């Protein structure tokens, strides 16, 4: 009896000792981990049990309710749209993954070919022939060819391009890497009357003179020509004027291009015009580009890059257009006829709202201002300019011609000791409209005087200035700039960090072929 009572008392003590109230906080922390660990194992086991039950349930479902490969069940039309975004080589590889897809690439109305993917030009021509044969009478909406034959077969090449043009092509791109004079790559004359063509991109090819004067490209909206030759001085002008809905035109010239004496652009529908010269890259600065004449009353954007000529005439341009001028005119300011040409040029661009001008362009504008007054740029709201050192004193005079200027970006490297004395003139826009100014100087220029002169000029004279952005410099210079007494109480000085180097924009197609 005593033994039984002793055992009962011992069990009671053990219950009290192991109860949560009897466990110390330290022991509770030691025990909590294995309890949660065991609870996690239980949940994991329960999850596995439920998963196995679900798997057994799935096995009992009929075959029609199982998951299927959605990619394999895409419609042929949708697959054709996917394949059309690939090159022809990639589309053939993609469609070879499934037997059902094997012939889908033939239904894609596009060819994107690179000569380097073929053994020679005859394999290329044979591939084009088979594609056109197997595709029946379907349209070829897009055709692109990078061509670099070892031995150019003129008749065979023209025949294939002619076959593509007659398939109602909409986008035609030919990038030719053969530049030998005895192996010029010529285009078929049927291209002059392609009624479906919308986009035309050509590099290093030749336009033969049309057999008849009838040239009609009623649907062409975009033309990009680089290193293109024309067998006639007026073919380019006729080609442009025959595109009745042309909106974007890009011409990249080389010294040996046969464009005629004048690059004449006459279009009533043109909205964007880009003209770039590769003269300096190929022959240096001694050569001169062709003269230019523009008559485009709806032009909204014009970019002229690294171009040097004797005459640049703008008859009409869109009001409130945006222009980027990197242009150098070889003119004699003493010649009244050349000054008249410059006067008409400046009057034509005086209606623009956004303008970027390079140092060579600013130089000849300054030279003209010494003989004749500059026109008023009343619509100009944004101006970016690169100032060469001799033209810094010209800055107040130029800004005085922009009474409604709102933002200004200036790029300069240094100032002479006398430049500060010539900033006596305060333009009208300083008091009425100029709210943003950015001053760009190279990181290598660390002189305090160079970094301080222009900020002082703008901060002390601009009464409506809201933000002045200066290039990163020493802390001492930045502190001095921020302490300058401000004419505008709302003016904020911001330091722009120069973490990257700007890359010159180009429209050249040569990089697309390598």
PAGU-374675 format. One record per residue (C-alpha): residue number from 0; residue in three letters; x, y, z. Coordinates in steps of 0.1 Angstrom, whole numbers. Layout:
! PAGU-374675
NUM; ALA; X; Y; Z
...
***
This chain:
! PAGU-374675
0; UNK; 0; 0; 0
1; UNK; 28; 24; 8
2; UNK; 46; 14; -23
3; UNK; 16; 22; -45
4; UNK; 11; 56; -27
5; UNK; 48; 64; -33
6; UNK; 45; 58; -70
7; UNK; 14; 80; -73
8; UNK; 32; 108; -55
9; UNK; 63; 105; -77
10; UNK; 41; 106; -109
11; UNK; 24; 138; -96
12; UNK; 58; 155; -89
13; UNK; 69; 146; -124
14; UNK; 38; 162; -140
15; UNK; 43; 194; -120
16; UNK; 80; 195; -129
17; UNK; 74; 190; -167
18; UNK; 44; 214; -169
19; UNK; 49; 248; -187
20; UNK; 44; 267; -155
21; UNK; 72; 248; -138
22; UNK; 98; 252; -167
23; UNK; 122; 282; -164
24; UNK; 124; 307; -192
25; UNK; 158; 293; -202
26; UNK; 145; 258; -204
27; UNK; 114; 270; -223
28; UNK; 137; 284; -250
29; UNK; 156; 251; -252
30; UNK; 124; 231; -256
31; UNK; 105; 254; -280
32; UNK; 128; 246; -309
33; UNK; 122; 208; -309
34; UNK; 85; 214; -304
35; UNK; 83; 236; -335
36; UNK; 106; 213; -353
37; UNK; 83; 184; -347
38; UNK; 53; 204; -357
39; UNK; 71; 213; -390
40; UNK; 78; 176; -396
41; UNK; 41; 168; -389
42; UNK; 29; 195; -414
43; UNK; 55; 183; -440
44; UNK; 43; 147; -436
45; UNK; 7; 158; -438
46; UNK; 15; 178; -470
47; UNK; 32; 148; -485
48; UNK; 2; 126; -476
49; UNK; -22; 150; -492
50; UNK; 0; 153; -523
51; UNK; 2; 116; -527
52; UNK; -36; 114; -524
53; UNK; -40; 141; -550
54; UNK; -16; 123; -573
55; UNK; -36; 91; -570
56; UNK; -67; 112; -577
57; UNK; -51; 126; -609
58; UNK; -43; 91; -621
59; UNK; -79; 82; -620
60; UNK; -89; 111; -642
61; UNK; -95; 105; -679
62; UNK; -67; 114; -704
63; UNK; -86; 143; -719
64; UNK; -84; 162; -686
65; UNK; -46; 160; -682
66; UNK; -23; 191; -687
67; UNK; -12; 196; -723
68; UNK; 16; 215; -740
69; UNK; 0; 248; -750
70; UNK; 28; 257; -774
71; UNK; 21; 226; -794
72; UNK; -16; 236; -797
73; UNK; -10; 271; -809
74; UNK; -28; 279; -842
75; UNK; -8; 282; -874
76; UNK; -17; 319; -877
77; UNK; -3; 327; -843
78; UNK; 29; 306; -849
79; UNK; 33; 325; -882
80; UNK; 32; 358; -864
81; UNK; 58; 345; -839
82; UNK; 81; 332; -867
83; UNK; 77; 365; -887
84; UNK; 97; 383; -859
85; UNK; 127; 361; -865
86; UNK; 152; 360; -893
87; UNK; 147; 334; -920
88; UNK; 176; 313; -906
89; UNK; 162; 314; -870
90; UNK; 127; 307; -882
91; UNK; 138; 275; -900
92; UNK; 156; 264; -869
93; UNK; 125; 271; -847
94; UNK; 100; 254; -870
95; UNK; 123; 223; -872
96; UNK; 115; 215; -835
97; UNK; 82; 200; -845
98; UNK; 70; 180; -875
99; UNK; 38; 200; -875
100; UNK; 57; 233; -877
101; UNK; 81; 222; -904
102; UNK; 64; 242; -933
103; UNK; 51; 271; -913
104; UNK; 81; 293; -921
105; UNK; 70; 291; -958
106; UNK; 37; 308; -949
107; UNK; 55; 338; -934
108; UNK; 54; 366; -959
109; UNK; 90; 377; -952
110; UNK; 126; 369; -961
111; UNK; 155; 380; -939
112; UNK; 187; 367; -955
113; UNK; 224; 371; -949
114; UNK; 248; 360; -977
115; UNK; 272; 347; -951
116; UNK; 247; 319; -943
117; UNK; 251; 305; -978
118; UNK; 281; 288; -996
119; UNK; 280; 312; -1026
120; UNK; 256; 335; -1044
121; UNK; 240; 306; -1064
122; UNK; 229; 288; -1033
123; UNK; 214; 321; -1022
124; UNK; 195; 327; -1055
125; UNK; 183; 291; -1055
126; UNK; 169; 295; -1020
127; UNK; 150; 326; -1030
128; UNK; 136; 308; -1061
129; UNK; 124; 279; -1040
130; UNK; 108; 301; -1014
131; UNK; 89; 321; -1041
132; UNK; 79; 288; -1058
133; UNK; 67; 271; -1026
134; UNK; 49; 301; -1013
135; UNK; 27; 302; -1044
136; UNK; 13; 336; -1053
137; UNK; 14; 350; -1017
138; UNK; 27; 385; -1010
139; UNK; 62; 390; -997
140; UNK; 56; 418; -972
141; UNK; 91; 422; -960
142; UNK; 125; 414; -977
143; UNK; 159; 421; -962
144; UNK; 192; 410; -977
145; UNK; 228; 415; -965
146; UNK; 247; 408; -997
147; UNK; 285; 402; -1002
148; UNK; 290; 378; -1031
149; UNK; 325; 367; -1041
150; UNK; 315; 370; -1078
151; UNK; 285; 392; -1084
152; UNK; 261; 380; -1111
153; UNK; 243; 411; -1122
154; UNK; 215; 395; -1142
155; UNK; 208; 369; -1116
156; UNK; 207; 394; -1088
157; UNK; 184; 418; -1106
158; UNK; 161; 390; -1116
159; UNK; 156; 378; -1080
160; UNK; 150; 414; -1066
161; UNK; 126; 420; -1095
162; UNK; 107; 388; -1085
163; UNK; 104; 400; -1049
164; UNK; 92; 435; -1060
165; UNK; 65; 419; -1082
166; UNK; 53; 400; -1051
167; UNK; 39; 432; -1038
168; UNK; 67; 439; -1013
169; UNK; 60; 464; -986
170; UNK; 94; 467; -968
171; UNK; 126; 463; -989
172; UNK; 161; 464; -973
173; UNK; 193; 457; -993
174; UNK; 226; 462; -976
175; UNK; 254; 456; -1001
176; UNK; 290; 451; -990
177; UNK; 305; 450; -1025
178; UNK; 319; 484; -1032
179; UNK; 342; 477; -1062
180; UNK; 335; 499; -1092
181; UNK; 334; 469; -1116
182; UNK; 308; 450; -1095
183; UNK; 282; 476; -1088
184; UNK; 250; 462; -1074
185; UNK; 221; 476; -1094
186; UNK; 184; 476; -1087
187; UNK; 156; 466; -1111
188; UNK; 137; 494; -1128
189; UNK; 105; 478; -1116
190; UNK; 112; 493; -1082
191; UNK; 103; 527; -1096
192; UNK; 66; 517; -1100
193; UNK; 61; 494; -1069
194; UNK; 26; 503; -1058
195; UNK; 28; 485; -1025
196; UNK; 62; 496; -1012
197; UNK; 61; 515; -979
198; UNK; 96; 513; -964
199; UNK; 128; 514; -985
200; UNK; 163; 510; -971
201; UNK; 194; 508; -994
202; UNK; 231; 507; -988
203; UNK; 258; 509; -1015
204; UNK; 236; 502; -1045
205; UNK; 229; 519; -1079
206; UNK; 197; 533; -1093
207; UNK; 196; 529; -1131
208; UNK; 179; 556; -1151
209; UNK; 143; 547; -1156
210; UNK; 133; 537; -1191
211; UNK; 103; 560; -1190
212; UNK; 96; 592; -1171
213; UNK; 68; 575; -1152
214; UNK; 79; 570; -1116
215; UNK; 52; 563; -1091
216; UNK; 56; 552; -1055
217; UNK; 23; 561; -1040
218; UNK; 26; 543; -1006
219; UNK; 63; 550; -997
220; UNK; 65; 566; -962
221; UNK; 101; 559; -952
222; UNK; 134; 561; -973
223; UNK; 169; 555; -960
224; UNK; 197; 559; -985
225; UNK; 234; 555; -978
226; UNK; 263; 554; -1003
227; UNK; 237; 552; -1031
228; UNK; 246; 562; -1067
229; UNK; 222; 574; -1093
230; UNK; 227; 572; -1131
231; UNK; 214; 607; -1137
232; UNK; 216; 641; -1119
233; UNK; 178; 644; -1113
234; UNK; 169; 608; -1104
235; UNK; 171; 615; -1066
236; UNK; 149; 645; -1069
237; UNK; 124; 627; -1091
238; UNK; 124; 597; -1067
239; UNK; 116; 619; -1037
240; UNK; 89; 640; -1054
241; UNK; 72; 607; -1067
242; UNK; 66; 596; -1031
243; UNK; 33; 614; -1024
244; UNK; 30; 603; -988
245; UNK; 67; 603; -978
246; UNK; 71; 612; -942
247; UNK; 107; 603; -932
248; UNK; 139; 607; -954
249; UNK; 174; 598; -944
250; UNK; 204; 604; -967
251; UNK; 240; 594; -956
252; UNK; 264; 606; -982
253; UNK; 300; 596; -992
254; UNK; 324; 616; -1013
255; UNK; 321; 593; -1043
256; UNK; 283; 593; -1043
257; UNK; 267; 604; -1076
258; UNK; 238; 625; -1063
259; UNK; 241; 653; -1088
260; UNK; 254; 688; -1081
261; UNK; 226; 696; -1057
262; UNK; 208; 674; -1032
263; UNK; 173; 687; -1038
264; UNK; 145; 676; -1015
265; UNK; 111; 687; -1026
266; UNK; 82; 671; -1008
267; UNK; 48; 684; -996
268; UNK; 43; 655; -971
269; UNK; 78; 651; -956
270; UNK; 79; 654; -918
271; UNK; 115; 643; -909
272; UNK; 147; 648; -928
273; UNK; 181; 635; -918
274; UNK; 213; 643; -938
275; UNK; 247; 631; -927
276; UNK; 281; 631; -944
277; UNK; 308; 606; -939
278; UNK; 333; 628; -958
279; UNK; 356; 635; -928
280; UNK; 358; 598; -919
281; UNK; 368; 588; -954
282; UNK; 387; 617; -970
283; UNK; 393; 643; -943
284; UNK; 381; 679; -940
285; UNK; 395; 691; -974
286; UNK; 366; 676; -995
287; UNK; 333; 694; -998
288; UNK; 297; 679; -999
289; UNK; 270; 686; -1024
290; UNK; 249; 717; -1021
291; UNK; 215; 713; -1006
292; UNK; 180; 727; -1014
293; UNK; 150; 719; -992
294; UNK; 114; 727; -1000
295; UNK; 92; 708; -974
296; UNK; 65; 730; -959
297; UNK; 54; 702; -934
298; UNK; 88; 694; -921
299; UNK; 88; 689; -883
300; UNK; 123; 677; -877
301; UNK; 156; 683; -896
302; UNK; 190; 670; -887
303; UNK; 222; 680; -906
304; UNK; 253; 663; -893
305; UNK; 290; 668; -902
306; UNK; 280; 685; -935
307; UNK; 301; 710; -953
308; UNK; 290; 727; -985
309; UNK; 289; 760; -1003
310; UNK; 252; 766; -1005
311; UNK; 223; 755; -982
312; UNK; 189; 768; -993
313; UNK; 157; 763; -973
314; UNK; 127; 775; -993
315; UNK; 100; 762; -969
316; UNK; 101; 744; -935
317; UNK; 74; 737; -910
318; UNK; 65; 763; -884
319; UNK; 77; 754; -849
320; UNK; 100; 726; -862
321; UNK; 130; 711; -844
322; UNK; 164; 713; -861
323; UNK; 198; 699; -853
324; UNK; 225; 718; -873
325; UNK; 261; 706; -875
326; UNK; 267; 725; -907
327; UNK; 297; 744; -921
328; UNK; 291; 768; -950
329; UNK; 321; 778; -971
330; UNK; 310; 814; -979
331; UNK; 327; 847; -984
332; UNK; 311; 873; -962
333; UNK; 323; 901; -985
334; UNK; 302; 886; -1014
335; UNK; 267; 902; -1013
336; UNK; 251; 871; -1031
337; UNK; 265; 847; -1005
338; UNK; 253; 870; -977
339; UNK; 219; 870; -993
340; UNK; 219; 832; -993
341; UNK; 228; 832; -956
342; UNK; 202; 857; -948
343; UNK; 175; 835; -964
344; UNK; 189; 804; -946
345; UNK; 187; 822; -912
346; UNK; 152; 836; -919
347; UNK; 140; 801; -928
348; UNK; 151; 786; -895
349; UNK; 140; 816; -874
350; UNK; 106; 800; -871
351; UNK; 118; 768; -853
352; UNK; 109; 761; -816
353; UNK; 138; 738; -808
354; UNK; 174; 741; -821
355; UNK; 207; 724; -816
356; UNK; 237; 741; -832
357; UNK; 273; 729; -833
358; UNK; 305; 751; -830
359; UNK; 311; 753; -868
360; UNK; 275; 764; -874
361; UNK; 277; 790; -847
362; UNK; 310; 802; -862
363; UNK; 295; 811; -896
364; UNK; 264; 827; -879
365; UNK; 287; 849; -859
366; UNK; 307; 858; -890
367; UNK; 274; 868; -908
368; UNK; 264; 890; -878
369; UNK; 294; 912; -883
370; UNK; 280; 923; -916
371; UNK; 242; 920; -912
372; UNK; 218; 919; -882
373; UNK; 205; 885; -872
374; UNK; 168; 878; -875
375; UNK; 146; 874; -845
376; UNK; 140; 838; -834
377; UNK; 106; 846; -818
378; UNK; 93; 810; -817
379; UNK; 125; 795; -802
380; UNK; 119; 780; -767
381; UNK; 149; 756; -764
382; UNK; 184; 761; -776
383; UNK; 215; 740; -773
384; UNK; 248; 754; -785
385; UNK; 285; 745; -785
386; UNK; 305; 777; -782
387; UNK; 340; 778; -796
388; UNK; 364; 800; -777
389; UNK; 364; 830; -801
390; UNK; 326; 832; -801
391; UNK; 319; 836; -763
392; UNK; 315; 873; -767
393; UNK; 288; 865; -792
394; UNK; 266; 848; -766
395; UNK; 246; 879; -754
396; UNK; 240; 890; -790
397; UNK; 227; 856; -799
398; UNK; 204; 854; -768
399; UNK; 191; 888; -775
400; UNK; 176; 874; -807
401; UNK; 156; 848; -787
402; UNK; 130; 869; -768
403; UNK; 109; 839; -757
404; UNK; 137; 814; -749
405; UNK; 128; 791; -719
406; UNK; 156; 766; -717
407; UNK; 193; 769; -726
408; UNK; 221; 744; -727
409; UNK; 256; 757; -733
410; UNK; 288; 736; -739
411; UNK; 321; 754; -736
412; UNK; 357; 746; -725
413; UNK; 372; 778; -713
414; UNK; 369; 816; -712
415; UNK; 394; 843; -718
416; UNK; 402; 869; -692
417; UNK; 384; 896; -711
418; UNK; 351; 877; -717
419; UNK; 336; 888; -684
420; UNK; 338; 924; -694
421; UNK; 318; 918; -726
422; UNK; 288; 903; -707
423; UNK; 274; 938; -702
424; UNK; 243; 932; -723
425; UNK; 213; 916; -706
426; UNK; 190; 899; -732
427; UNK; 152; 903; -730
428; UNK; 146; 866; -723
429; UNK; 165; 870; -690
430; UNK; 137; 891; -677
431; UNK; 107; 874; -692
432; UNK; 111; 837; -700
433; UNK; 144; 820; -694
434; UNK; 138; 794; -666
435; UNK; 164; 767; -671
436; UNK; 201; 769; -679
437; UNK; 226; 741; -681
438; UNK; 264; 748; -684
439; UNK; 286; 720; -696
440; UNK; 323; 720; -692
441; UNK; 348; 692; -696
442; UNK; 359; 675; -664
443; UNK; 395; 684; -673
444; UNK; 388; 721; -669
445; UNK; 393; 729; -632
446; UNK; 401; 767; -633
447; UNK; 380; 786; -609
448; UNK; 376; 816; -633
449; UNK; 363; 794; -661
450; UNK; 338; 777; -639
451; UNK; 326; 809; -623
452; UNK; 321; 835; -651
453; UNK; 290; 821; -669
454; UNK; 272; 810; -637
455; UNK; 277; 846; -623
456; UNK; 264; 861; -655
457; UNK; 232; 840; -654
458; UNK; 225; 841; -617
459; UNK; 229; 878; -613
460; UNK; 209; 888; -644
461; UNK; 181; 862; -649
462; UNK; 151; 874; -629
463; UNK; 129; 843; -637
464; UNK; 155; 816; -636
465; UNK; 143; 785; -617
466; UNK; 172; 760; -622
467; UNK; 209; 763; -630
468; UNK; 227; 731; -637
469; UNK; 265; 732; -636
470; UNK; 291; 705; -644
471; UNK; 307; 687; -615
472; UNK; 338; 704; -602
473; UNK; 357; 710; -569
474; UNK; 337; 716; -538
475; UNK; 353; 750; -535
476; UNK; 339; 761; -569
477; UNK; 304; 747; -561
478; UNK; 303; 765; -528
479; UNK; 312; 798; -545
480; UNK; 286; 794; -571
481; UNK; 259; 787; -546
482; UNK; 268; 818; -526
483; UNK; 264; 841; -556
484; UNK; 236; 866; -549
485; UNK; 206; 855; -570
486; UNK; 184; 878; -591
487; UNK; 156; 852; -589
488; UNK; 147; 839; -554
489; UNK; 134; 806; -569
490; UNK; 167; 798; -585
491; UNK; 181; 764; -576
492; UNK; 217; 754; -583
493; UNK; 222; 717; -592
494; UNK; 254; 699; -599
495; UNK; 254; 674; -627
496; UNK; 277; 644; -623
497; UNK; 297; 634; -654
498; UNK; 296; 596; -650
499; UNK; 294; 588; -687
500; UNK; 307; 600; -720
501; UNK; 282; 610; -747
502; UNK; 283; 589; -779
503; UNK; 278; 607; -812
504; UNK; 246; 597; -829
505; UNK; 248; 585; -864
506; UNK; 224; 572; -891
507; UNK; 249; 550; -908
508; UNK; 239; 515; -917
509; UNK; 274; 500; -920
510; UNK; 273; 488; -884
511; UNK; 242; 467; -891
512; UNK; 261; 445; -915
513; UNK; 287; 432; -891
***
